[in-house]
Amino acid sequence: MVTDSAFALGTFRTEHGTEFPGVVVDGRVRRIDAPNVAALLAGWDAALAYVGELAGSASSDWRPLDSVTPAPPLAPGQILQAGANYRQHVIDLVMSESDDDGQGRTPEEKRAYGAEMMDRRAAEGTPYVFLGSPSALCGATDDIVLPAEGHEHDWELELALVIGRPGRRIDPADALDHVAAYTIANDITTRDRLYRSDLAKLGADWVAAKNSPTFLPVGPHLVPATFVKDPMDLRITLRHNGTVRQDESTSDMLFDIPRLISYASELVALRPGDLLLTGSPAGNGAHWGVFLAPGDVLDAEITGLGAQRNTCVAEVLARAEG
């Protein structure tokens, strides 16, 4: 999916803890002369040409990629997240409901009902989009800190895109022109904090369930859209302690990327540097009845976009003095 001449860009952390924007080619990284990646996205067309020249030039400024650590590749403006956007995933959710659903359906009938419902939603409905917090970001190899609150910490591997051109009420036919790059995101969710029994009518508590620090590993870098042949034909794979849990194509999306961008731009004005997550396929921990615990390792990859490896650790709470 990525051409032989491809390059990527991101933010990298040195052994001394300093961070710099860089361009990646063939296992090497070189510093980019810019304050940060967000500054490049503000003038994306010119920046893409500039970074391309750096990527193709001979220089002594290159260093091995494994000599640095990937930080979150950018500090996004807005984080928009699509929910329930994979057909098989939502059908599995329907199947996981209590057998006593008041309709007396057999498992086969429930699956057929879920499939019919998803087909109808794709044809007649609209995406579901909510906001995330930039403070949840961490890098592609950083530890995921499991908070003391809640126990059902779950993974949700997703294709994410970065906006490179501003837009409002974007036509789906023009939507991909607004994409600067693609990357990997893992939207960690604490399932038992998602709904509050004391405020059930207010719906999901996204802040409590999804926005703890380190709950959004992003990266390892950004692959410019020009190098991604078809974002609707990428393989999403997640392994939990070596066991494959998610393995699906982006072609299973209910609402494709142009429709997601168009819909998001109806809700808010999109700006360069905004991050849009496109939803998670089937195979979350809730489906398997397995949740994250300290010591667990998540290995995640998406075709042509690199890989993540995050280890889960318990939050260490400071003791009160006295």
ROKOLTI-150957 format. One record per residue (C-alpha): residue in one letter; x, y, z. Coordinates in Angstrom, 2 decimals. Layout:
N
<atom type="A" px="X" py="Y" pz="Z"/>
...
//
This chain:
322
<atom type="M" px="0.00" py="0.00" pz="0.00"/>
<atom type="V" px="2.99" py="2.33" pz="0.43"/>
<atom type="T" px="5.29" py="3.01" pz="-2.51"/>
<atom type="D" px="8.99" py="2.14" pz="-2.46"/>
<atom type="S" px="9.87" py="5.84" pz="-2.40"/>
<atom type="A" px="7.63" py="6.57" pz="0.58"/>
<atom type="F" px="8.65" py="8.56" pz="3.59"/>
<atom type="A" px="6.91" py="9.30" pz="6.84"/>
<atom type="L" px="7.17" py="12.06" pz="9.40"/>
<atom type="G" px="6.63" py="12.35" pz="13.11"/>
<atom type="T" px="7.95" py="13.50" pz="16.45"/>
<atom type="F" px="10.83" py="11.67" pz="18.09"/>
<atom type="R" px="12.31" py="11.61" pz="21.57"/>
<atom type="T" px="16.07" py="11.42" pz="22.12"/>
<atom type="E" px="17.83" py="9.57" pz="24.92"/>
<atom type="H" px="18.03" py="12.93" pz="26.73"/>
<atom type="G" px="14.27" py="13.44" pz="26.62"/>
<atom type="T" px="14.21" py="16.21" pz="24.03"/>
<atom type="E" px="11.78" py="15.94" pz="21.11"/>
<atom type="F" px="12.14" py="16.93" pz="17.48"/>
<atom type="P" px="10.10" py="16.65" pz="14.26"/>
<atom type="G" px="11.67" py="14.29" pz="11.77"/>
<atom type="V" px="11.34" py="12.56" pz="8.42"/>
<atom type="V" px="11.70" py="8.76" pz="8.24"/>
<atom type="V" px="13.13" py="6.81" pz="5.30"/>
<atom type="D" px="14.35" py="3.19" pz="5.31"/>
<atom type="G" px="14.92" py="2.87" pz="9.04"/>
<atom type="R" px="16.61" py="6.27" pz="9.36"/>
<atom type="V" px="15.34" py="9.58" pz="10.72"/>
<atom type="R" px="16.46" py="13.14" pz="10.02"/>
<atom type="R" px="15.48" py="16.32" pz="11.84"/>
<atom type="I" px="13.05" py="18.65" pz="10.03"/>
<atom type="D" px="13.67" py="22.38" pz="10.31"/>
<atom type="A" px="10.29" py="23.29" pz="11.80"/>
<atom type="P" px="9.01" py="23.98" pz="15.31"/>
<atom type="N" px="6.81" py="20.88" pz="15.24"/>
<atom type="V" px="4.66" py="18.73" pz="12.95"/>
<atom type="A" px="1.63" py="20.95" pz="13.53"/>
<atom type="A" px="3.52" py="23.83" pz="11.93"/>
<atom type="L" px="4.13" py="21.69" pz="8.84"/>
<atom type="L" px="0.45" py="20.78" pz="8.59"/>
<atom type="A" px="-0.51" py="24.46" pz="8.67"/>
<atom type="G" px="1.05" py="24.78" pz="5.21"/>
<atom type="W" px="0.82" py="21.19" pz="4.13"/>
<atom type="D" px="1.30" py="21.41" pz="0.36"/>
<atom type="A" px="4.56" py="23.35" pz="0.67"/>
<atom type="A" px="5.66" py="21.25" pz="3.64"/>
<atom type="L" px="5.10" py="18.00" pz="1.75"/>
<atom type="A" px="7.41" py="19.19" pz="-1.03"/>
<atom type="Y" px="10.03" py="20.35" pz="1.48"/>
<atom type="V" px="9.98" py="17.10" pz="3.46"/>
<atom type="G" px="10.13" py="15.15" pz="0.22"/>
<atom type="E" px="13.34" py="16.97" pz="-0.72"/>
<atom type="L" px="14.85" py="16.17" pz="2.68"/>
<atom type="A" px="13.85" py="12.53" pz="2.33"/>
<atom type="G" px="15.66" py="12.21" pz="-0.99"/>
<atom type="S" px="18.83" py="14.08" pz="-0.15"/>
<atom type="A" px="22.17" py="12.64" pz="0.88"/>
<atom type="S" px="23.31" py="14.04" pz="4.20"/>
<atom type="S" px="25.23" py="13.14" pz="7.33"/>
<atom type="D" px="22.27" py="14.30" pz="9.43"/>
<atom type="W" px="20.52" py="10.91" pz="9.31"/>
<atom type="R" px="20.50" py="8.71" pz="12.41"/>
<atom type="P" px="19.18" py="5.18" pz="12.99"/>
<atom type="L" px="15.47" py="5.18" pz="13.73"/>
<atom type="D" px="16.00" py="2.78" pz="16.62"/>
<atom type="S" px="18.22" py="5.36" pz="18.34"/>
<atom type="V" px="15.15" py="7.47" pz="19.15"/>
<atom type="T" px="11.70" py="6.78" pz="20.62"/>
<atom type="P" px="8.48" py="7.69" pz="18.79"/>
<atom type="A" px="6.52" py="10.35" pz="20.65"/>
<atom type="P" px="2.94" py="11.16" pz="19.64"/>
<atom type="P" px="3.56" py="12.29" pz="16.03"/>
<atom type="L" px="1.62" py="15.52" pz="16.46"/>
<atom type="A" px="-0.25" py="17.59" pz="19.00"/>
<atom type="P" px="-3.70" py="17.62" pz="17.37"/>
<atom type="G" px="-6.13" py="20.48" pz="17.51"/>
<atom type="Q" px="-9.36" py="18.51" pz="17.64"/>
<atom type="I" px="-9.68" py="14.75" pz="18.09"/>
<atom type="L" px="-12.84" py="13.43" pz="16.47"/>
<atom type="Q" px="-13.72" py="9.77" pz="16.98"/>
<atom type="A" px="-16.19" py="7.63" pz="15.04"/>
<atom type="G" px="-18.13" py="5.06" pz="17.04"/>
<atom type="A" px="-19.86" py="1.84" pz="15.93"/>
<atom type="N" px="-18.47" py="2.15" pz="12.41"/>
<atom type="Y" px="-17.56" py="-1.44" pz="11.57"/>
<atom type="R" px="-20.33" py="-3.72" pz="10.33"/>
<atom type="Q" px="-19.15" py="-6.97" pz="11.91"/>
<atom type="H" px="-18.29" py="-5.24" pz="15.18"/>
<atom type="V" px="-21.82" py="-3.90" pz="15.62"/>
<atom type="I" px="-23.37" py="-7.22" pz="14.60"/>
<atom type="D" px="-21.26" py="-8.85" pz="17.32"/>
<atom type="L" px="-22.60" py="-6.29" pz="19.80"/>
<atom type="V" px="-26.15" py="-7.26" pz="18.84"/>
<atom type="M" px="-25.24" py="-10.92" pz="19.29"/>
<atom type="S" px="-23.76" py="-10.24" pz="22.75"/>
<atom type="E" px="-27.05" py="-8.87" pz="24.06"/>
<atom type="S" px="-29.05" py="-11.03" pz="26.42"/>
<atom type="D" px="-30.86" py="-13.94" pz="24.77"/>
<atom type="D" px="-33.95" py="-12.67" pz="26.50"/>
<atom type="D" px="-34.34" py="-9.65" pz="24.22"/>
<atom type="G" px="-38.11" py="-9.71" pz="24.31"/>
<atom type="Q" px="-38.31" py="-10.92" pz="20.73"/>
<atom type="G" px="-37.62" py="-14.61" pz="21.22"/>
<atom type="R" px="-35.00" py="-14.58" pz="18.45"/>
<atom type="T" px="-32.62" py="-17.47" pz="17.88"/>
<atom type="P" px="-28.89" py="-16.64" pz="17.54"/>
<atom type="E" px="-29.20" py="-16.97" pz="13.76"/>
<atom type="E" px="-32.18" py="-14.62" pz="13.73"/>
<atom type="K" px="-30.36" py="-12.12" pz="15.91"/>
<atom type="R" px="-27.37" py="-12.13" pz="13.54"/>
<atom type="A" px="-29.64" py="-11.67" pz="10.53"/>
<atom type="Y" px="-31.43" py="-8.85" pz="12.36"/>
<atom type="G" px="-28.10" py="-7.17" pz="13.17"/>
<atom type="A" px="-26.91" py="-7.47" pz="9.57"/>
<atom type="E" px="-30.16" py="-6.00" pz="8.25"/>
<atom type="M" px="-29.96" py="-3.16" pz="10.77"/>
<atom type="M" px="-26.38" py="-2.33" pz="9.75"/>
<atom type="D" px="-27.20" py="-2.39" pz="6.04"/>
<atom type="R" px="-30.09" py="-0.04" pz="6.65"/>
<atom type="R" px="-27.95" py="2.26" pz="8.79"/>
<atom type="A" px="-25.22" py="2.42" pz="6.14"/>
<atom type="A" px="-27.77" py="3.24" pz="3.45"/>
<atom type="E" px="-29.97" py="5.69" pz="5.34"/>
<atom type="G" px="-28.19" py="6.75" pz="8.54"/>
<atom type="T" px="-25.34" py="8.99" pz="9.55"/>
<atom type="P" px="-22.04" py="8.34" pz="11.36"/>
<atom type="Y" px="-21.67" py="8.74" pz="15.11"/>
<atom type="V" px="-18.83" py="11.08" pz="16.07"/>
<atom type="F" px="-17.63" py="12.33" pz="19.46"/>
<atom type="L" px="-14.67" py="14.31" pz="20.80"/>
<atom type="G" px="-11.55" py="13.02" pz="22.54"/>
<atom type="S" px="-8.93" py="14.81" pz="24.61"/>
<atom type="P" px="-5.37" py="15.48" pz="23.38"/>
<atom type="S" px="-4.15" py="14.84" pz="26.93"/>
<atom type="A" px="-4.86" py="11.11" pz="26.41"/>
<atom type="L" px="-2.17" py="10.77" pz="23.72"/>
<atom type="C" px="0.99" py="8.74" pz="24.14"/>
<atom type="G" px="3.59" py="7.33" pz="21.78"/>
<atom type="A" px="3.58" py="4.05" pz="19.88"/>
<atom type="T" px="5.93" py="2.35" pz="22.36"/>
<atom type="D" px="4.99" py="4.17" pz="25.57"/>
<atom type="D" px="3.43" py="2.35" pz="28.51"/>
<atom type="I" px="-0.36" py="2.38" pz="28.84"/>
<atom type="V" px="-1.19" py="3.33" pz="32.42"/>
<atom type="L" px="-4.29" py="1.54" pz="33.68"/>
<atom type="P" px="-6.09" py="3.83" pz="36.14"/>
<atom type="A" px="-7.22" py="2.65" pz="39.55"/>
<atom type="E" px="-10.81" py="3.48" pz="38.64"/>
<atom type="G" px="-12.49" py="0.69" pz="36.70"/>
<atom type="H" px="-11.38" py="-2.80" pz="35.79"/>
<atom type="E" px="-12.58" py="-3.51" pz="32.24"/>
<atom type="H" px="-9.84" py="-1.73" pz="30.30"/>
<atom type="D" px="-10.22" py="-2.59" pz="26.60"/>
<atom type="W" px="-8.44" py="-2.05" pz="23.29"/>
<atom type="E" px="-9.89" py="-0.50" pz="20.10"/>
<atom type="L" px="-7.38" py="-0.37" pz="17.26"/>
<atom type="E" px="-8.29" py="2.17" pz="14.57"/>
<atom type="L" px="-7.11" py="3.81" pz="11.38"/>
<atom type="A" px="-6.73" py="7.54" pz="11.99"/>
<atom type="L" px="-6.31" py="10.37" pz="9.53"/>
<atom type="V" px="-4.85" py="13.84" pz="9.88"/>
<atom type="I" px="-6.51" py="16.84" pz="8.27"/>
<atom type="G" px="-4.20" py="18.92" pz="6.06"/>
<atom type="R" px="-6.63" py="21.44" pz="4.59"/>
<atom type="P" px="-9.41" py="23.31" pz="6.40"/>
<atom type="G" px="-13.03" py="22.74" pz="5.50"/>
<atom type="R" px="-16.64" py="23.09" pz="6.53"/>
<atom type="R" px="-19.54" py="21.08" pz="5.03"/>
<atom type="I" px="-17.13" py="19.22" pz="2.78"/>
<atom type="D" px="-18.63" py="17.27" pz="-0.11"/>
<atom type="P" px="-17.74" py="13.56" pz="0.12"/>
<atom type="A" px="-16.39" py="13.74" pz="-3.44"/>
<atom type="D" px="-13.79" py="16.28" pz="-2.27"/>
<atom type="A" px="-13.14" py="14.86" pz="1.19"/>
<atom type="L" px="-9.91" py="12.94" pz="0.53"/>
<atom type="D" px="-8.31" py="16.16" pz="-0.74"/>
<atom type="H" px="-8.40" py="17.35" pz="2.89"/>
<atom type="V" px="-6.37" py="14.39" pz="4.24"/>
<atom type="A" px="-2.68" py="15.04" pz="4.87"/>
<atom type="A" px="-1.69" py="11.67" pz="6.29"/>
<atom type="Y" px="-2.74" py="8.42" pz="7.95"/>
<atom type="T" px="-1.58" py="6.84" pz="11.18"/>
<atom type="I" px="-2.45" py="4.20" pz="13.80"/>
<atom type="A" px="-4.49" py="4.91" pz="16.94"/>
<atom type="N" px="-5.54" py="2.60" pz="19.75"/>
<atom type="D" px="-8.56" py="4.03" pz="21.57"/>
<atom type="I" px="-8.28" py="2.41" pz="25.00"/>
<atom type="T" px="-11.64" py="2.31" pz="26.83"/>
<atom type="T" px="-12.61" py="1.43" pz="30.39"/>
<atom type="R" px="-15.91" py="-0.35" pz="29.73"/>
<atom type="D" px="-17.20" py="-0.30" pz="33.31"/>
<atom type="R" px="-16.87" py="3.50" pz="33.41"/>
<atom type="L" px="-18.71" py="4.09" pz="30.14"/>
<atom type="Y" px="-22.22" py="4.36" pz="31.57"/>
<atom type="R" px="-23.19" py="5.95" pz="34.88"/>
<atom type="S" px="-26.09" py="4.44" pz="36.77"/>
<atom type="D" px="-26.78" py="7.77" pz="38.51"/>
<atom type="L" px="-27.12" py="9.66" pz="35.19"/>
<atom type="A" px="-28.27" py="7.00" pz="32.75"/>
<atom type="K" px="-30.32" py="9.41" pz="30.65"/>
<atom type="L" px="-27.22" py="11.46" pz="29.82"/>
<atom type="G" px="-25.71" py="8.55" pz="27.87"/>
<atom type="A" px="-22.05" py="7.55" pz="27.68"/>
<atom type="D" px="-19.42" py="9.24" pz="29.85"/>
<atom type="W" px="-16.68" py="9.48" pz="27.21"/>
<atom type="V" px="-14.32" py="11.52" pz="29.40"/>
<atom type="A" px="-14.26" py="8.96" pz="32.21"/>
<atom type="A" px="-14.09" py="5.92" pz="29.93"/>
<atom type="K" px="-11.71" py="7.01" pz="27.17"/>
<atom type="N" px="-9.52" py="9.94" pz="28.15"/>
<atom type="S" px="-7.19" py="8.80" pz="30.91"/>
<atom type="P" px="-3.55" py="9.77" pz="30.29"/>
<atom type="T" px="-1.87" py="7.33" pz="27.82"/>
<atom type="F" px="-5.26" py="5.93" pz="26.68"/>
<atom type="L" px="-4.63" py="6.94" pz="23.06"/>
<atom type="P" px="-1.37" py="5.56" pz="21.65"/>
<atom type="V" px="-0.86" py="7.21" pz="18.25"/>
<atom type="G" px="1.83" py="6.60" pz="15.65"/>
<atom type="P" px="4.61" py="5.62" pz="15.31"/>
<atom type="H" px="4.52" py="8.26" pz="12.58"/>
<atom type="L" px="2.38" py="9.86" pz="9.90"/>
<atom type="V" px="2.36" py="8.40" pz="6.37"/>
<atom type="P" px="1.41" py="11.07" pz="3.81"/>
<atom type="A" px="-1.83" py="10.26" pz="2.02"/>
<atom type="T" px="-0.07" py="10.34" pz="-1.34"/>
<atom type="F" px="1.69" py="7.08" pz="-0.36"/>
<atom type="V" px="-1.45" py="5.23" pz="0.75"/>
<atom type="K" px="-2.96" py="3.65" pz="-2.34"/>
<atom type="D" px="-6.39" py="2.84" pz="-0.88"/>
<atom type="P" px="-7.20" py="3.64" pz="2.77"/>
<atom type="M" px="-10.35" py="1.54" pz="2.44"/>
<atom type="D" px="-8.26" py="-1.60" pz="1.83"/>
<atom type="L" px="-5.88" py="-1.74" pz="4.79"/>
<atom type="R" px="-5.51" py="-4.61" pz="7.25"/>
<atom type="I" px="-5.96" py="-3.80" pz="10.94"/>
<atom type="T" px="-4.37" py="-6.36" pz="13.29"/>
<atom type="L" px="-4.03" py="-6.35" pz="17.07"/>
<atom type="R" px="-2.40" py="-8.99" pz="19.24"/>
<atom type="H" px="-2.96" py="-9.19" pz="22.99"/>
<atom type="N" px="-0.11" py="-11.06" pz="24.68"/>
<atom type="G" px="0.63" py="-12.67" pz="21.31"/>
<atom type="T" px="-2.96" py="-13.75" pz="20.59"/>
<atom type="V" px="-4.65" py="-12.18" pz="17.57"/>
<atom type="R" px="-7.77" py="-10.39" pz="18.78"/>
<atom type="Q" px="-8.56" py="-7.97" pz="15.94"/>
<atom type="D" px="-7.91" py="-8.82" pz="12.29"/>
<atom type="E" px="-10.10" py="-6.97" pz="9.82"/>
<atom type="S" px="-10.00" py="-4.83" pz="6.67"/>
<atom type="T" px="-10.97" py="-1.18" pz="6.65"/>
<atom type="S" px="-13.38" py="-2.20" pz="3.87"/>
<atom type="D" px="-15.75" py="-3.36" pz="6.66"/>
<atom type="M" px="-16.49" py="0.26" pz="7.63"/>
<atom type="L" px="-20.16" py="1.18" pz="7.55"/>
<atom type="F" px="-19.36" py="4.77" pz="6.62"/>
<atom type="D" px="-16.24" py="5.18" pz="4.50"/>
<atom type="I" px="-13.62" py="7.84" pz="5.04"/>
<atom type="P" px="-15.13" py="10.45" pz="2.67"/>
<atom type="R" px="-18.49" py="10.15" pz="4.44"/>
<atom type="L" px="-16.87" py="10.42" pz="7.85"/>
<atom type="I" px="-14.97" py="13.56" pz="6.86"/>
<atom type="S" px="-18.05" py="15.09" pz="5.29"/>
<atom type="Y" px="-20.19" py="14.38" pz="8.35"/>
<atom type="A" px="-17.55" py="15.60" pz="10.81"/>
<atom type="S" px="-17.27" py="18.85" pz="8.84"/>
<atom type="E" px="-21.00" py="19.37" pz="9.27"/>
<atom type="L" px="-20.54" py="19.27" pz="13.03"/>
<atom type="V" px="-17.37" py="21.36" pz="13.35"/>
<atom type="A" px="-14.96" py="23.30" pz="11.17"/>
<atom type="L" px="-12.04" py="21.02" pz="10.33"/>
<atom type="R" px="-8.57" py="22.49" pz="10.55"/>
<atom type="P" px="-5.06" py="21.34" pz="9.68"/>
<atom type="G" px="-3.74" py="19.11" pz="12.43"/>
<atom type="D" px="-7.12" py="17.72" pz="13.46"/>
<atom type="L" px="-7.14" py="13.97" pz="14.06"/>
<atom type="L" px="-10.10" py="11.81" pz="12.95"/>
<atom type="L" px="-10.37" py="8.21" pz="14.18"/>
<atom type="T" px="-12.46" py="6.02" pz="11.89"/>
<atom type="G" px="-13.79" py="3.39" pz="14.32"/>
<atom type="S" px="-12.65" py="0.00" pz="15.58"/>
<atom type="P" px="-13.35" py="-3.39" pz="13.98"/>
<atom type="A" px="-14.63" py="-6.52" pz="15.70"/>
<atom type="G" px="-12.51" py="-8.28" pz="18.30"/>
<atom type="N" px="-12.42" py="-5.96" pz="21.30"/>
<atom type="G" px="-11.76" py="-7.38" pz="24.74"/>
<atom type="A" px="-15.46" py="-7.20" pz="25.61"/>
<atom type="H" px="-16.13" py="-9.63" pz="22.74"/>
<atom type="W" px="-13.53" py="-12.09" pz="24.04"/>
<atom type="G" px="-14.36" py="-11.60" pz="27.70"/>
<atom type="V" px="-10.74" py="-10.55" pz="28.31"/>
<atom type="F" px="-9.58" py="-7.16" pz="29.57"/>
<atom type="L" px="-6.22" py="-5.49" pz="30.06"/>
<atom type="A" px="-4.12" py="-6.05" pz="33.17"/>
<atom type="P" px="-0.68" py="-4.83" pz="34.28"/>
<atom type="G" px="2.03" py="-6.64" pz="32.32"/>
<atom type="D" px="-0.11" py="-7.20" pz="29.24"/>
<atom type="V" px="1.44" py="-6.31" pz="25.88"/>
<atom type="L" px="-0.47" py="-4.98" pz="22.87"/>
<atom type="D" px="1.08" py="-5.32" pz="19.40"/>
<atom type="A" px="-0.81" py="-3.38" pz="16.74"/>
<atom type="E" px="-0.25" py="-2.75" pz="13.06"/>
<atom type="I" px="-2.03" py="-1.39" pz="10.01"/>
<atom type="T" px="-0.84" py="-2.12" pz="6.48"/>
<atom type="G" px="1.96" py="0.28" pz="5.50"/>
<atom type="L" px="1.63" py="2.49" pz="8.58"/>
<atom type="G" px="4.09" py="0.83" pz="10.92"/>
<atom type="A" px="3.44" py="-0.85" pz="14.25"/>
<atom type="Q" px="2.85" py="-0.15" pz="17.91"/>
<atom type="R" px="3.94" py="-2.10" pz="20.98"/>
<atom type="N" px="2.59" py="-0.91" pz="24.31"/>
<atom type="T" px="2.95" py="-2.52" pz="27.71"/>
<atom type="C" px="0.23" py="-2.02" pz="30.31"/>
<atom type="V" px="1.22" py="-0.88" pz="33.80"/>
<atom type="A" px="-0.79" py="-0.09" pz="36.91"/>
<atom type="E" px="-1.24" py="3.50" pz="37.95"/>
<atom type="V" px="0.85" py="4.37" pz="40.98"/>
<atom type="L" px="-1.12" py="6.58" pz="43.30"/>
<atom type="A" px="0.77" py="8.99" pz="45.54"/>
<atom type="R" px="0.11" py="8.50" pz="49.23"/>
<atom type="A" px="-1.29" py="11.46" pz="51.15"/>
<atom type="E" px="1.14" py="13.00" pz="53.62"/>
<atom type="G" px="0.43" py="12.54" pz="57.32"/>
//
